[in-house]
Amino acid sequence: MRITIAAVGRAKPGVLRDLYELYTGRLRWPVSLKEVEPKGRLSGPELAAKEAELLLAAVPAGARVIALDERGREFDSPGFAALIGGWRDEAVADIALLIGGADGHDDSVRRRADLLLAFGRATWPHMLVRGMLAEQLYRAQQILAGHPYHRE
């Protein structure tokens, strides 16, 4: 199973990028990060539509898509691991996780997504979400392997 994380914006060197790299470096599943940035001076719906176009273009053909969205479903870590493990067991080849820009996802991303995922009702900085997502993927891997990293 391959994982693509497509995210609006470019991570600068520092603690947030280090956090992301710490956890993706521990994953046995291959992970690729595709950072997208719309060109030109866009705002509002035009910006969201362009971000959506770029994010969706980064999704591998046939991938299951998870869009991180504040209106999405919340999972505990074992539940998220069960979802990923189920897709793994169904021989899903690719999973794409999409992180939108400051104004969230355009409706076209929500329609394409197989799942809208929320990390709670709070608003999180987008660069921090990358690290949180990477840690949850690593935790899911460890739960599925029966490793004690995750203790209930």
ROMI-597136 format. One record per atom (N, C-alpha, C): residue number from 1; residue in three letters; atom name; x, y, z. Coordinates in steps of 0.02 Angstrom, whole numbers. Example, Ala and Ser with C-alpha at 12.3 -4.5 7.8 and 13.67 -1.06 7.14 Angstrom:
<guvexs>
{1,"ALA","N",{660,-284,390}}
{1,"ALA","CA",{615,-225,390}}
{1,"ALA","C",{660,-165,390}}
{2,"SER","N",{642,-112,354}}
{2,"SER","CA",{684,-53,357}}
{2,"SER","C",{645,2,394}}
</guvexs>
This chain:
<guvexs>
{1,"MET","N",{42,-59,0}}
{1,"MET","CA",{0,0,0}}
{1,"MET","C",{45,62,0}}
{2,"ARG","N",{29,108,-45}}
{2,"ARG","CA",{66,170,-51}}
{2,"ARG","C",{22,227,-24}}
{3,"ILE","N",{54,276,7}}
{3,"ILE","CA",{18,332,35}}
{3,"ILE","C",{43,397,3}}
{4,"THR","N",{-4,437,-21}}
{4,"THR","CA",{12,503,-47}}
{4,"THR","C",{-21,553,-1}}
{5,"ILE","N",{18,601,23}}
{5,"ILE","CA",{-9,657,60}}
{5,"ILE","C",{-2,718,15}}
{6,"ALA","N",{-59,746,-5}}
{6,"ALA","CA",{-59,806,-46}}
{6,"ALA","C",{-82,863,-3}}
{7,"ALA","N",{-43,917,-2}}
{7,"ALA","CA",{-56,972,44}}
{7,"ALA","C",{-44,1039,11}}
{8,"VAL","N",{-86,1086,27}}
{8,"VAL","CA",{-77,1155,3}}
{8,"VAL","C",{-23,1187,45}}
{9,"GLY","N",{25,1218,11}}
{9,"GLY","CA",{79,1254,45}}
{9,"GLY","C",{143,1215,47}}
{10,"ARG","N",{197,1250,58}}
{10,"ARG","CA",{263,1220,61}}
{10,"ARG","C",{289,1225,132}}
{11,"ALA","N",{312,1169,159}}
{11,"ALA","CA",{339,1169,227}}
{11,"ALA","C",{409,1199,227}}
{12,"LYS","N",{420,1243,274}}
{12,"LYS","CA",{486,1274,284}}
{12,"LYS","C",{525,1232,333}}
{13,"PRO","N",{591,1235,330}}
{13,"PRO","CA",{630,1198,381}}
{13,"PRO","C",{611,1221,451}}
{14,"GLY","N",{609,1172,496}}
{14,"GLY","CA",{592,1188,564}}
{14,"GLY","C",{557,1131,598}}
{15,"VAL","N",{533,1144,658}}
{15,"VAL","CA",{506,1092,701}}
{15,"VAL","C",{445,1057,671}}
{16,"LEU","N",{402,1092,635}}
{16,"LEU","CA",{342,1060,607}}
{16,"LEU","C",{360,1013,550}}
{17,"ARG","N",{407,1032,508}}
{17,"ARG","CA",{430,987,455}}
{17,"ARG","C",{467,928,486}}
{18,"ASP","N",{506,942,537}}
{18,"ASP","CA",{543,888,572}}
{18,"ASP","C",{494,837,601}}
{19,"LEU","N",{439,860,630}}
{19,"LEU","CA",{390,815,659}}
{19,"LEU","C",{361,769,605}}
{20,"TYR","N",{342,799,549}}
{20,"TYR","CA",{315,760,492}}
{20,"TYR","C",{367,708,470}}
{21,"GLU","N",{428,729,461}}
{21,"GLU","CA",{480,683,436}}
{21,"GLU","C",{497,629,487}}
{22,"LEU","N",{493,644,551}}
{22,"LEU","CA",{505,594,603}}
{22,"LEU","C",{459,535,594}}
{23,"TYR","N",{394,548,587}}
{23,"TYR","CA",{345,494,583}}
{23,"TYR","C",{341,462,515}}
{24,"THR","N",{347,500,461}}
{24,"THR","CA",{347,468,395}}
{24,"THR","C",{409,425,386}}
{25,"GLY","N",{464,445,418}}
{25,"GLY","CA",{525,405,414}}
{25,"GLY","C",{519,338,449}}
{26,"ARG","N",{471,331,494}}
{26,"ARG","CA",{461,268,530}}
{26,"ARG","C",{411,221,495}}
{27,"LEU","N",{376,247,446}}
{27,"LEU","CA",{325,207,412}}
{27,"LEU","C",{355,155,365}}
{28,"ARG","N",{326,96,365}}
{28,"ARG","CA",{347,44,317}}
{28,"ARG","C",{311,54,251}}
{29,"TRP","N",{253,87,251}}
{29,"TRP","CA",{219,102,189}}
{29,"TRP","C",{256,160,155}}
{30,"PRO","N",{266,155,90}}
{30,"PRO","CA",{298,213,57}}
{30,"PRO","C",{252,273,57}}
{31,"VAL","N",{280,330,74}}
{31,"VAL","CA",{242,392,79}}
{31,"VAL","C",{273,444,33}}
{32,"SER","N",{231,478,-5}}
{32,"SER","CA",{256,534,-44}}
{32,"SER","C",{215,596,-26}}
{33,"LEU","N",{249,651,-19}}
{33,"LEU","CA",{218,716,-4}}
{33,"LEU","C",{217,757,-68}}
{34,"LYS","N",{157,779,-87}}
{34,"LYS","CA",{150,823,-145}}
{34,"LYS","C",{123,889,-120}}
{35,"GLU","N",{166,939,-121}}
{35,"GLU","CA",{147,1006,-99}}
{35,"GLU","C",{124,1045,-160}}
{36,"VAL","N",{67,1078,-153}}
{36,"VAL","CA",{40,1117,-209}}
{36,"VAL","C",{28,1188,-187}}
{37,"GLU","N",{38,1233,-235}}
{37,"GLU","CA",{26,1304,-222}}
{37,"GLU","C",{-2,1336,-286}}
{38,"PRO","N",{-61,1364,-280}}
{38,"PRO","CA",{-89,1398,-339}}
{38,"PRO","C",{-47,1459,-357}}
{39,"LYS","N",{-41,1471,-421}}
{39,"LYS","CA",{-5,1530,-446}}
{39,"LYS","C",{-55,1587,-457}}
{40,"GLY","N",{-31,1647,-450}}
{40,"GLY","CA",{-72,1705,-462}}
{40,"GLY","C",{-107,1730,-399}}
{41,"ARG","N",{-142,1785,-408}}
{41,"ARG","CA",{-177,1816,-351}}
{41,"ARG","C",{-250,1795,-353}}
{42,"LEU","N",{-264,1742,-317}}
{42,"LEU","CA",{-332,1716,-312}}
{42,"LEU","C",{-356,1723,-241}}
{43,"SER","N",{-421,1726,-233}}
{43,"SER","CA",{-450,1727,-165}}
{43,"SER","C",{-519,1697,-167}}
{44,"GLY","N",{-544,1682,-108}}
{44,"GLY","CA",{-611,1656,-101}}
{44,"GLY","C",{-623,1592,-140}}
{45,"PRO","N",{-681,1587,-173}}
{45,"PRO","CA",{-699,1527,-209}}
{45,"PRO","C",{-650,1509,-266}}
{46,"GLU","N",{-621,1560,-298}}
{46,"GLU","CA",{-572,1546,-352}}
{46,"GLU","C",{-511,1511,-324}}
{47,"LEU","N",{-487,1534,-267}}
{47,"LEU","CA",{-429,1503,-236}}
{47,"LEU","C",{-444,1431,-215}}
{48,"ALA","N",{-501,1422,-183}}
{48,"ALA","CA",{-520,1354,-161}}
{48,"ALA","C",{-527,1307,-220}}
{49,"ALA","N",{-555,1331,-275}}
{49,"ALA","CA",{-563,1289,-335}}
{49,"ALA","C",{-496,1271,-365}}
{50,"LYS","N",{-449,1317,-366}}
{50,"LYS","CA",{-383,1303,-394}}
{50,"LYS","C",{-345,1255,-348}}
{51,"GLU","N",{-350,1265,-283}}
{51,"GLU","CA",{-318,1218,-236}}
{51,"GLU","C",{-346,1148,-246}}
{52,"ALA","N",{-412,1144,-254}}
{52,"ALA","CA",{-444,1079,-264}}
{52,"ALA","C",{-419,1046,-328}}
{53,"GLU","N",{-413,1084,-380}}
{53,"GLU","CA",{-388,1057,-444}}
{53,"GLU","C",{-318,1028,-435}}
{54,"LEU","N",{-275,1065,-401}}
{54,"LEU","CA",{-206,1042,-391}}
{54,"LEU","C",{-203,981,-345}}
{55,"LEU","N",{-242,982,-291}}
{55,"LEU","CA",{-243,925,-246}}
{55,"LEU","C",{-269,862,-281}}
{56,"LEU","N",{-324,868,-317}}
{56,"LEU","CA",{-352,810,-351}}
{56,"LEU","C",{-307,783,-406}}
{57,"ALA","N",{-268,828,-437}}
{57,"ALA","CA",{-220,806,-488}}
{57,"ALA","C",{-164,764,-457}}
{58,"ALA","N",{-152,772,-392}}
{58,"ALA","CA",{-99,735,-358}}
{58,"ALA","C",{-122,665,-335}}
{59,"VAL","N",{-186,650,-342}}
{59,"VAL","CA",{-213,586,-320}}
{59,"VAL","C",{-198,532,-371}}
{60,"PRO","N",{-165,478,-351}}
{60,"PRO","CA",{-152,423,-398}}
{60,"PRO","C",{-217,392,-422}}
{61,"ALA","N",{-217,368,-483}}
{61,"ALA","CA",{-276,336,-512}}
{61,"ALA","C",{-297,277,-468}}
{62,"GLY","N",{-361,274,-454}}
{62,"GLY","CA",{-389,219,-415}}
{62,"GLY","C",{-379,224,-340}}
{63,"ALA","N",{-349,278,-316}}
{63,"ALA","CA",{-334,285,-244}}
{63,"ALA","C",{-398,296,-204}}
{64,"ARG","N",{-398,271,-143}}
{64,"ARG","CA",{-448,291,-94}}
{64,"ARG","C",{-427,359,-68}}
{65,"VAL","N",{-474,404,-61}}
{65,"VAL","CA",{-458,474,-43}}
{65,"VAL","C",{-488,491,24}}
{66,"ILE","N",{-446,517,67}}
{66,"ILE","CA",{-466,544,132}}
{66,"ILE","C",{-451,619,130}}
{67,"ALA","N",{-502,660,138}}
{67,"ALA","CA",{-493,732,142}}
{67,"ALA","C",{-498,753,215}}
{68,"LEU","N",{-448,787,240}}
{68,"LEU","CA",{-451,812,308}}
{68,"LEU","C",{-495,874,308}}
{69,"ASP","N",{-549,870,347}}
{69,"ASP","CA",{-600,922,345}}
{69,"ASP","C",{-632,927,414}}
{70,"GLU","N",{-640,988,438}}
{70,"GLU","CA",{-667,998,505}}
{70,"GLU","C",{-738,971,513}}
{71,"ARG","N",{-773,961,457}}
{71,"ARG","CA",{-841,933,460}}
{71,"ARG","C",{-841,858,453}}
{72,"GLY","N",{-781,829,451}}
{72,"GLY","CA",{-775,757,440}}
{72,"GLY","C",{-789,714,501}}
{73,"ARG","N",{-780,651,491}}
{73,"ARG","CA",{-790,601,543}}
{73,"ARG","C",{-729,598,588}}
{74,"GLU","N",{-741,591,652}}
{74,"GLU","CA",{-686,583,699}}
{74,"GLU","C",{-677,508,715}}
{75,"PHE","N",{-615,487,719}}
{75,"PHE","CA",{-598,419,737}}
{75,"PHE","C",{-553,420,797}}
{76,"ASP","N",{-558,368,840}}
{76,"ASP","CA",{-504,358,887}}
{76,"ASP","C",{-449,321,849}}
{77,"SER","N",{-391,315,880}}
{77,"SER","CA",{-334,285,844}}
{77,"SER","C",{-347,212,823}}
{78,"PRO","N",{-376,170,867}}
{78,"PRO","CA",{-391,102,844}}
{78,"PRO","C",{-441,100,786}}
{79,"GLY","N",{-489,146,786}}
{79,"GLY","CA",{-538,149,732}}
{79,"GLY","C",{-506,169,666}}
{80,"PHE","N",{-460,218,669}}
{80,"PHE","CA",{-424,239,609}}
{80,"PHE","C",{-381,182,584}}
{81,"ALA","N",{-348,147,630}}
{81,"ALA","CA",{-306,90,611}}
{81,"ALA","C",{-349,36,577}}
{82,"ALA","N",{-409,24,603}}
{82,"ALA","CA",{-453,-26,574}}
{82,"ALA","C",{-473,-7,503}}
{83,"LEU","N",{-486,58,492}}
{83,"LEU","CA",{-503,81,425}}
{83,"LEU","C",{-445,68,377}}
{84,"ILE","N",{-385,89,396}}
{84,"ILE","CA",{-326,80,354}}
{84,"ILE","C",{-312,6,344}}
{85,"GLY","N",{-317,-33,397}}
{85,"GLY","CA",{-306,-105,393}}
{85,"GLY","C",{-357,-139,348}}
{86,"GLY","N",{-419,-117,350}}
{86,"GLY","CA",{-470,-144,306}}
{86,"GLY","C",{-454,-132,233}}
{87,"TRP","N",{-432,-71,218}}
{87,"TRP","CA",{-413,-55,149}}
{87,"TRP","C",{-352,-96,128}}
{88,"ARG","N",{-305,-103,174}}
{88,"ARG","CA",{-246,-144,160}}
{88,"ARG","C",{-267,-215,144}}
{89,"ASP","N",{-313,-242,184}}
{89,"ASP","CA",{-336,-311,174}}
{89,"ASP","C",{-377,-320,111}}
{90,"GLU","N",{-407,-266,86}}
{90,"GLU","CA",{-443,-267,23}}
{90,"GLU","C",{-396,-257,-37}}
{91,"ALA","N",{-331,-253,-23}}
{91,"ALA","CA",{-280,-244,-74}}
{91,"ALA","C",{-285,-176,-109}}
{92,"VAL","N",{-307,-124,-71}}
{92,"VAL","CA",{-306,-57,-98}}
{92,"VAL","C",{-233,-37,-107}}
{93,"ALA","N",{-216,-18,-168}}
{93,"ALA","CA",{-146,-3,-184}}
{93,"ALA","C",{-124,66,-161}}
{94,"ASP","N",{-170,115,-164}}
{94,"ASP","CA",{-152,184,-149}}
{94,"ASP","C",{-204,217,-105}}
{95,"ILE","N",{-179,255,-56}}
{95,"ILE","CA",{-221,298,-15}}
{95,"ILE","C",{-193,369,-23}}
{96,"ALA","N",{-237,416,-36}}
{96,"ALA","CA",{-217,486,-41}}
{96,"ALA","C",{-252,525,15}}
{97,"LEU","N",{-213,563,52}}
{97,"LEU","CA",{-239,605,106}}
{97,"LEU","C",{-229,677,86}}
{98,"LEU","N",{-282,716,86}}
{98,"LEU","CA",{-281,784,60}}
{98,"LEU","C",{-289,835,116}}
{99,"ILE","N",{-242,882,119}}
{99,"ILE","CA",{-244,936,169}}
{99,"ILE","C",{-253,1001,130}}
{100,"GLY","N",{-308,1034,142}}
{100,"GLY","CA",{-325,1095,105}}
{100,"GLY","C",{-289,1157,131}}
{101,"GLY","N",{-306,1212,102}}
{101,"GLY","CA",{-277,1276,121}}
{101,"GLY","C",{-314,1307,180}}
{102,"ALA","N",{-300,1370,192}}
{102,"ALA","CA",{-327,1405,250}}
{102,"ALA","C",{-403,1407,252}}
{103,"ASP","N",{-435,1406,194}}
{103,"ASP","CA",{-508,1409,193}}
{103,"ASP","C",{-540,1340,184}}
{104,"GLY","N",{-501,1288,192}}
{104,"GLY","CA",{-528,1220,186}}
{104,"GLY","C",{-534,1197,115}}
{105,"HIS","N",{-573,1143,106}}
{105,"HIS","CA",{-580,1111,40}}
{105,"HIS","C",{-640,1138,2}}
{106,"ASP","N",{-631,1141,-63}}
{106,"ASP","CA",{-685,1155,-109}}
{106,"ASP","C",{-732,1094,-110}}
{107,"ASP","N",{-794,1104,-128}}
{107,"ASP","CA",{-843,1049,-130}}
{107,"ASP","C",{-821,993,-177}}
{108,"SER","N",{-783,1008,-229}}
{108,"SER","CA",{-760,956,-275}}
{108,"SER","C",{-715,905,-240}}
{109,"VAL","N",{-676,927,-192}}
{109,"VAL","CA",{-634,880,-153}}
{109,"VAL","C",{-679,838,-107}}
{110,"ARG","N",{-727,870,-75}}
{110,"ARG","CA",{-772,832,-31}}
{110,"ARG","C",{-811,779,-70}}
{111,"ARG","N",{-832,795,-130}}
{111,"ARG","CA",{-869,747,-171}}
{111,"ARG","C",{-824,688,-191}}
{112,"ARG","N",{-761,701,-207}}
{112,"ARG","CA",{-715,648,-229}}
{112,"ARG","C",{-693,604,-171}}
{113,"ALA","N",{-692,630,-111}}
{113,"ALA","CA",{-666,594,-53}}
{113,"ALA","C",{-709,533,-36}}
{114,"ASP","N",{-674,479,-20}}
{114,"ASP","CA",{-707,420,7}}
{114,"ASP","C",{-724,430,81}}
{115,"LEU","N",{-687,475,112}}
{115,"LEU","CA",{-696,489,183}}
{115,"LEU","C",{-675,561,198}}
{116,"LEU","N",{-715,596,237}}
{116,"LEU","CA",{-694,660,266}}
{116,"LEU","C",{-673,645,337}}
{117,"LEU","N",{-612,664,354}}
{117,"LEU","CA",{-583,649,419}}
{117,"LEU","C",{-569,713,457}}
{118,"ALA","N",{-592,716,520}}
{118,"ALA","CA",{-580,774,563}}
{118,"ALA","C",{-535,754,621}}
{119,"PHE","N",{-489,797,638}}
{119,"PHE","CA",{-448,789,699}}
{119,"PHE","C",{-480,831,754}}
{120,"GLY","N",{-542,818,769}}
{120,"GLY","CA",{-578,855,819}}
{120,"GLY","C",{-610,917,790}}
{121,"ARG","N",{-643,954,834}}
{121,"ARG","CA",{-679,1013,811}}
{121,"ARG","C",{-636,1076,812}}
{122,"ALA","N",{-577,1072,841}}
{122,"ALA","CA",{-532,1129,842}}
{122,"ALA","C",{-502,1141,774}}
{123,"THR","N",{-480,1202,762}}
{123,"THR","CA",{-444,1219,701}}
{123,"THR","C",{-369,1212,716}}
{124,"TRP","N",{-334,1177,671}}
{124,"TRP","CA",{-262,1164,680}}
{124,"TRP","C",{-223,1197,624}}
{125,"PRO","N",{-163,1222,639}}
{125,"PRO","CA",{-120,1249,586}}
{125,"PRO","C",{-105,1194,535}}
{126,"HIS","N",{-109,1210,471}}
{126,"HIS","CA",{-102,1160,419}}
{126,"HIS","C",{-35,1124,421}}
{127,"MET","N",{18,1158,439}}
{127,"MET","CA",{82,1124,442}}
{127,"MET","C",{85,1076,502}}
{128,"LEU","N",{51,1093,556}}
{128,"LEU","CA",{48,1048,613}}
{128,"LEU","C",{6,986,596}}
{129,"VAL","N",{-46,995,556}}
{129,"VAL","CA",{-88,938,537}}
{129,"VAL","C",{-47,886,500}}
{130,"ARG","N",{2,906,461}}
{130,"ARG","CA",{44,858,426}}
{130,"ARG","C",{78,811,476}}
{131,"GLY","N",{107,840,529}}
{131,"GLY","CA",{140,799,580}}
{131,"GLY","C",{91,756,618}}
{132,"MET","N",{32,783,633}}
{132,"MET","CA",{-19,744,669}}
{132,"MET","C",{-42,685,625}}
{133,"LEU","N",{-52,698,561}}
{133,"LEU","CA",{-73,645,515}}
{133,"LEU","C",{-19,592,509}}
{134,"ALA","N",{44,613,502}}
{134,"ALA","CA",{98,565,497}}
{134,"ALA","C",{103,522,560}}
{135,"GLU","N",{93,553,618}}
{135,"GLU","CA",{95,514,681}}
{135,"GLU","C",{38,464,683}}
{136,"GLN","N",{-22,484,662}}
{136,"GLN","CA",{-79,438,663}}
{136,"GLN","C",{-70,381,613}}
{137,"LEU","N",{-38,393,557}}
{137,"LEU","CA",{-23,339,511}}
{137,"LEU","C",{27,290,542}}
{138,"TYR","N",{77,318,575}}
{138,"TYR","CA",{126,275,609}}
{138,"TYR","C",{92,236,665}}
{139,"ARG","N",{50,268,703}}
{139,"ARG","CA",{14,235,757}}
{139,"ARG","C",{-30,179,729}}
{140,"ALA","N",{-64,193,673}}
{140,"ALA","CA",{-105,141,641}}
{140,"ALA","C",{-63,81,621}}
{141,"GLN","N",{-5,95,592}}
{141,"GLN","CA",{41,41,573}}
{141,"GLN","C",{59,-1,633}}
{142,"GLN","N",{74,32,689}}
{142,"GLN","CA",{95,-4,749}}
{142,"GLN","C",{37,-43,780}}
{143,"ILE","N",{-23,-14,780}}
{143,"ILE","CA",{-81,-50,805}}
{143,"ILE","C",{-93,-113,764}}
{144,"LEU","N",{-90,-106,698}}
{144,"LEU","CA",{-102,-163,654}}
{144,"LEU","C",{-49,-217,663}}
{145,"ALA","N",{11,-197,682}}
{145,"ALA","CA",{65,-245,693}}
{145,"ALA","C",{64,-275,763}}
{146,"GLY","N",{18,-250,806}}
{146,"GLY","CA",{15,-275,875}}
{146,"GLY","C",{72,-249,918}}
{147,"HIS","N",{102,-194,898}}
{147,"HIS","CA",{158,-164,934}}
{147,"HIS","C",{132,-123,993}}
{148,"PRO","N",{168,-122,1049}}
{148,"PRO","CA",{143,-85,1108}}
{148,"PRO","C",{149,-9,1104}}
{149,"TYR","N",{170,19,1047}}
{149,"TYR","CA",{174,92,1041}}
{149,"TYR","C",{107,123,1062}}
{150,"HIS","N",{53,93,1040}}
{150,"HIS","CA",{-13,118,1060}}
{150,"HIS","C",{-39,75,1117}}
{151,"ARG","N",{-49,107,1174}}
{151,"ARG","CA",{-76,71,1232}}
{151,"ARG","C",{-146,97,1246}}
{152,"GLU","N",{-192,52,1254}}
{152,"GLU","CA",{-261,72,1268}}
{152,"GLU","C",{-271,77,1343}}
</guvexs>
